[in-house]
Amino acid sequence: MDAIFLTFILMLSIFLGFELITKVPATLHTPLMSGANAISGITVVGAIALAGNGQQDLANWLGAGAVALASINVVGGYMVTDRMLAMFKKRGG
């Protein structure tokens, strides 16, 4: 594809993403974050497929790095979500 067309798509997606994120109310942040973590789980599956391909050493290393980074993203996201949900629980009893 033409580089100008791809740059236009990139700029449009950045603008659209920024506009959507700024309009999300605080009460919807936790469910949306959980959904984003589920999408990162799909990234882990794709990275595992790349790492286990066995075609080239570079692909194996990039796949292993992608597995590590996506796993950190998933675990950290769920930890933050759990902490946010704990703020809504009643204290003591």
MDTraj code that builds the backbone (N, CA, C; nanometers):
import mdtraj as md
import numpy as np

residues = "MET ASP ALA ILE PHE LEU THR PHE ILE LEU MET LEU SER ILE PHE LEU GLY PHE GLU LEU ILE THR LYS VAL PRO ALA THR LEU HIS THR PRO LEU MET SER GLY ALA ASN ALA ILE SER GLY ILE THR VAL VAL GLY ALA ILE ALA LEU ALA GLY ASN GLY GLN GLN ASP LEU ALA ASN TRP LEU GLY ALA GLY ALA VAL ALA LEU ALA SER ILE ASN VAL VAL GLY GLY TYR MET VAL THR ASP ARG MET LEU ALA MET PHE LYS LYS ARG GLY GLY".split()
xyz = np.array([
    [0.0837, -0.1190, 0.0000],
    [0.0000, 0.0000, 0.0000],
    [0.0880, 0.1251, 0.0000],
    [0.0292, 0.2303, -0.0392],
    [0.0994, 0.3567, -0.0459],
    [0.1287, 0.4080, 0.0946],
    [0.2466, 0.4609, 0.1156],
    [0.2878, 0.5087, 0.2480],
    [0.1994, 0.6242, 0.2962],
    [0.1554, 0.7077, 0.2063],
    [0.0696, 0.8204, 0.2452],
    [-0.0653, 0.7696, 0.2950],
    [-0.1195, 0.6690, 0.2268],
    [-0.2467, 0.6109, 0.2691],
    [-0.2331, 0.5449, 0.4067],
    [-0.1245, 0.4721, 0.4296],
    [-0.1030, 0.4082, 0.5592],
    [-0.0827, 0.5105, 0.6704],
    [-0.0135, 0.6198, 0.6392],
    [0.0039, 0.7269, 0.7372],
    [-0.1297, 0.7912, 0.7709],
    [-0.2144, 0.8101, 0.6708],
    [-0.3481, 0.8652, 0.6944],
    [-0.4292, 0.7738, 0.7858],
    [-0.4250, 0.6446, 0.7608],
    [-0.4978, 0.5483, 0.8449],
    [-0.4444, 0.5519, 0.9883],
    [-0.3126, 0.5608, 1.0040],
    [-0.2524, 0.5678, 1.1374],
    [-0.2987, 0.6937, 1.2108],
    [-0.2943, 0.8073, 1.1450],
    [-0.3363, 0.9328, 1.2092],
    [-0.4846, 0.9309, 1.2433],
    [-0.5657, 0.8748, 1.1562],
    [-0.7089, 0.8651, 1.1814],
    [-0.7367, 0.7748, 1.3012],
    [-0.6660, 0.6639, 1.3109],
    [-0.6870, 0.5733, 1.4245],
    [-0.6385, 0.6349, 1.5553],
    [-0.5304, 0.7100, 1.5522],
    [-0.4823, 0.7786, 1.6724],
    [-0.5860, 0.8806, 1.7192],
    [-0.6381, 0.9606, 1.6276],
    [-0.7382, 1.0608, 1.6625],
    [-0.8654, 0.9951, 1.7161],
    [-0.9134, 0.8933, 1.6469],
    [-1.0349, 0.8245, 1.6896],
    [-1.0160, 0.7585, 1.8261],
    [-0.9024, 0.6931, 1.8469],
    [-0.8747, 0.6305, 1.9758],
    [-0.8702, 0.7317, 2.0886],
    [-0.8058, 0.8448, 2.0651],
    [-0.7982, 0.9496, 2.1672],
    [-0.9366, 1.0027, 2.2011],
    [-1.0170, 1.0270, 2.0991],
    [-1.1520, 1.0783, 2.1223],
    [-1.2385, 0.9778, 2.1983],
    [-1.2265, 0.8512, 2.1660],
    [-1.3059, 0.7499, 2.2354],
    [-1.2620, 0.7326, 2.3803],
    [-1.1334, 0.7299, 2.4040],
    [-1.0816, 0.7086, 2.5394],
    [-1.1180, 0.8246, 2.6309],
    [-1.1118, 0.9465, 2.5804],
    [-1.1430, 1.0616, 2.6666],
    [-1.2912, 1.0699, 2.7009],
    [-1.3755, 1.0031, 2.6242],
    [-1.5197, 1.0074, 2.6499],
    [-1.5690, 0.8959, 2.7416],
    [-1.4811, 0.8049, 2.7837],
    [-1.5219, 0.6925, 2.8680],
    [-1.5380, 0.7405, 3.0124],
    [-1.6567, 0.7207, 3.0716],
    [-1.6740, 0.7591, 3.2125],
    [-1.5978, 0.6643, 3.3050],
    [-1.5702, 0.7114, 3.4244],
    [-1.4905, 0.6336, 3.5200],
    [-1.5568, 0.5014, 3.5564],
    [-1.6894, 0.4961, 3.5545],
    [-1.7581, 0.3725, 3.5924],
    [-1.7416, 0.2621, 3.4882],
    [-1.7091, 0.2984, 3.3658],
    [-1.6888, 0.1976, 3.2620],
    [-1.5428, 0.1583, 3.2436],
    [-1.4534, 0.2233, 3.3147],
    [-1.3112, 0.1977, 3.2940],
    [-1.2733, 0.0545, 3.3294],
    [-1.3237, 0.0023, 3.4408],
    [-1.2866, -0.1323, 3.4835],
    [-1.3344, -0.2391, 3.3861],
    [-1.4607, -0.2386, 3.3414],
    [-1.4997, -0.3411, 3.2437],
    [-1.4250, -0.3316, 3.1108],
    [-1.3972, -0.2102, 3.0670],
    [-1.3223, -0.1953, 2.9427],
    [-1.1794, -0.2449, 2.9584],
    [-1.1222, -0.2243, 3.0745],
    [-0.9865, -0.2713, 3.0989],
    [-0.9821, -0.4239, 3.0991],
    [-1.0822, -0.4869, 3.1558],
    [-1.0877, -0.6324, 3.1544],
    [-1.1009, -0.6848, 3.0119],
    [-1.1797, -0.6171, 2.9311],
    [-1.1914, -0.6567, 2.7907],
    [-1.0606, -0.6410, 2.7152],
    [-0.9887, -0.5339, 2.7432],
    [-0.8589, -0.5139, 2.6784],
    [-0.7600, -0.6208, 2.7215],
    [-0.7684, -0.6648, 2.8469],
    [-0.6805, -0.7716, 2.8928],
    [-0.7125, -0.9035, 2.8233],
    [-0.8396, -0.9274, 2.7946],
    [-0.8767, -1.0478, 2.7203],
    [-0.8193, -1.0440, 2.5793],
    [-0.8189, -0.9263, 2.5179],
    [-0.7592, -0.9123, 2.3850],
    [-0.6087, -0.9368, 2.3926],
    [-0.5446, -0.8927, 2.4997],
    [-0.4022, -0.9200, 2.5168],
    [-0.3772, -1.0695, 2.5333],
    [-0.4734, -1.1403, 2.5893],
    [-0.4618, -1.2860, 2.5982],
    [-0.4574, -1.3495, 2.4604],
    [-0.5312, -1.2930, 2.3655],
    [-0.5253, -1.3415, 2.2276],
    [-0.3868, -1.3151, 2.1693],
    [-0.3274, -1.2028, 2.2068],
    [-0.1921, -1.1711, 2.1630],
    [-0.0934, -1.2752, 2.2142],
    [-0.1135, -1.3220, 2.3371],
    [-0.0257, -1.4255, 2.3925],
    [-0.0351, -1.5528, 2.3087],
    [-0.1555, -1.5904, 2.2703],
    [-0.1730, -1.7114, 2.1888],
    [-0.1016, -1.6963, 2.0543],
    [-0.1159, -1.5804, 1.9912],
    [-0.0462, -1.5568, 1.8653],
    [0.1049, -1.5579, 1.8809],
    [0.1534, -1.5024, 1.9906],
    [0.2979, -1.5010, 2.0159],
    [0.3501, -1.6413, 2.0411],
    [0.2716, -1.7236, 2.1084],
    [0.3126, -1.8629, 2.1303],
    [0.3208, -1.9366, 1.9970],
    [0.2255, -1.9104, 1.9090],
    [0.2289, -1.9726, 1.7764],
    [0.3529, -1.9286, 1.6989],
    [0.3898, -1.8018, 1.7108],
    [0.5093, -1.7523, 1.6434],
    [0.6348, -1.8122, 1.7045],
    [0.6397, -1.8203, 1.8370],
    [0.7588, -1.8719, 1.9039],
    [0.7769, -2.0208, 1.8758],
    [0.6681, -2.0942, 1.8609],
    [0.6787, -2.2377, 1.8374],
    [0.6859, -2.2751, 1.6915],
    [0.6998, -2.1769, 1.6042],
    [0.7015, -2.2031, 1.4615],
    [0.8237, -2.2842, 1.4194],
    [0.9394, -2.2546, 1.4762],
    [1.0619, -2.3294, 1.4476],
    [1.1234, -2.3002, 1.3127],
    [1.0803, -2.1965, 1.2444],
    [1.1337, -2.1668, 1.1120],
    [1.2704, -2.0973, 1.1192],
    [1.2775, -1.9889, 1.1940],
    [1.4012, -1.9118, 1.2017],
    [1.4297, -1.8771, 1.3467],
    [1.5585, -1.8602, 1.3764],
    [1.5958, -1.8244, 1.5129],
    [1.5406, -1.6877, 1.5527],
    [1.5419, -1.5920, 1.4599],
    [1.4915, -1.4580, 1.4904],
    [1.3428, -1.4629, 1.5248],
    [1.2662, -1.5416, 1.4506],
    [1.1228, -1.5541, 1.4792],
    [1.1003, -1.6168, 1.6160],
    [1.1821, -1.7129, 1.6517],
    [1.1689, -1.7751, 1.7837],
    [1.1981, -1.6753, 1.8952],
    [1.3029, -1.5954, 1.8773],
    [1.3372, -1.4962, 1.9802],
    [1.2318, -1.3857, 1.9891],
    [1.1851, -1.3390, 1.8743],
    [1.0806, -1.2365, 1.8756],
    [0.9511, -1.2912, 1.9352],
    [0.9188, -1.4153, 1.9044],
    [0.7995, -1.4779, 1.9613],
    [0.8105, -1.4936, 2.1116],
    [0.9277, -1.5348, 2.1599],
    [0.9477, -1.5493, 2.3043],
    [0.9375, -1.4143, 2.3749],
    [0.9955, -1.3110, 2.3119],
    [0.9833, -1.1767, 2.3700],
    [0.8399, -1.1274, 2.3711],
    [0.7657, -1.1579, 2.2643],
    [0.6250, -1.1173, 2.2580],
    [0.5426, -1.1896, 2.3630],
    [0.5726, -1.3178, 2.3857],
    [0.5024, -1.3927, 2.4909],
    [0.5282, -1.3287, 2.6271],
    [0.6535, -1.2954, 2.6545],
    [0.6881, -1.2357, 2.7841],
    [0.6188, -1.1005, 2.8038],
    [0.6269, -1.0138, 2.7041],
    [0.5683, -0.8805, 2.7185],
    [0.4156, -0.8853, 2.7255],
    [0.3530, -0.9687, 2.6443],
    [0.2071, -0.9784, 2.6479],
    [0.1608, -1.0401, 2.7797],
    [0.2374, -1.1350, 2.8329],
    [0.2011, -1.1949, 2.9620],
    [0.2103, -1.0928, 3.0741],
    [0.3141, -1.0105, 3.0720],
    [0.3267, -0.9041, 3.1720],
    [0.2078, -0.8085, 3.1611],
    [0.1666, -0.7769, 3.0395],
    [0.0531, -0.6873, 3.0182],
    [-0.0750, -0.7481, 3.0738],
    [-0.0980, -0.8752, 3.0474],
    [-0.2203, -0.9409, 3.0947],
    [-0.2224, -0.9480, 3.2468],
    [-0.1146, -0.9962, 3.3068],
    [-0.1106, -1.0116, 3.4529],
    [-0.1216, -0.8758, 3.5219],
    [-0.0471, -0.7779, 3.4747],
    [-0.0540, -0.6445, 3.5344],
    [-0.1910, -0.5816, 3.5192],
    [-0.2531, -0.6006, 3.4051],
    [-0.3867, -0.5455, 3.3839],
    [-0.4894, -0.6067, 3.4775],
    [-0.4826, -0.7380, 3.4953],
    [-0.5774, -0.8010, 3.5862],
    [-0.5505, -0.7629, 3.7317],
    [-0.4247, -0.7391, 3.7671],
    [-0.3944, -0.6942, 3.9036],
    [-0.4538, -0.5554, 3.9282],
    [-0.4409, -0.4676, 3.8307],
    [-0.4973, -0.3333, 3.8450],
    [-0.6493, -0.3403, 3.8506],
    [-0.7102, -0.4248, 3.7663],
    [-0.8552, -0.4404, 3.7676],
    [-0.9030, -0.4926, 3.9022],
    [-0.8324, -0.5922, 3.9569],
    [-0.8694, -0.6466, 4.0879],
    [-0.8596, -0.5402, 4.1963],
    [-0.7565, -0.4596, 4.1897],
    [-0.7407, -0.3537, 4.2893],
    [-0.8518, -0.2484, 4.2769],
    [-0.8900, -0.2168, 4.1539],
    [-0.9982, -0.1199, 4.1342],
    [-1.1306, -0.1756, 4.1852],
    [-1.1568, -0.3040, 4.1605],
    [-1.2805, -0.3642, 4.2087],
    [-1.2828, -0.3734, 4.3607],
    [-1.1663, -0.3876, 4.4226],
    [-1.1598, -0.3935, 4.5694],
    [-1.1999, -0.2607, 4.6313],
    [-1.1865, -0.1515, 4.5587],
    [-1.2265, -0.0219, 4.6109],
    [-1.3776, -0.0122, 4.6293],
    [-1.4539, -0.0937, 4.5571],
    [-1.6000, -0.0882, 4.5675],
    [-1.6558, -0.1825, 4.6727],
    [-1.5728, -0.2662, 4.7337],
    [-1.6209, -0.3582, 4.8370],
    [-1.6359, -0.2836, 4.9688],
    [-1.7312, -0.3308, 5.0500],
    [-1.7518, -0.2690, 5.1810],
    [-1.6406, -0.3110, 5.2762],
    [-1.6000, -0.2184, 5.3582],
    [-1.4930, -0.2450, 5.4543],
    [-1.5525, -0.2937, 5.5868],
    [-1.4821, -0.3841, 5.6497],
    [-1.5268, -0.4313, 5.7816],
    [-1.6651, -0.4941, 5.7732],
    [-1.7228, -0.5105, 5.8837],
    [-1.8548, -0.5663, 5.8683],
    [-1.9230, -0.5746, 5.9925],
])
top = md.Topology()
chain = top.add_chain()
for i, resn in enumerate(residues, 1):
    res = top.add_residue(resn, chain, resSeq=i)
    for name in ("N", "CA", "C"):
        top.add_atom(name, md.element.get_by_symbol(name[0]), res)
traj = md.Trajectory(xyz[None], top)
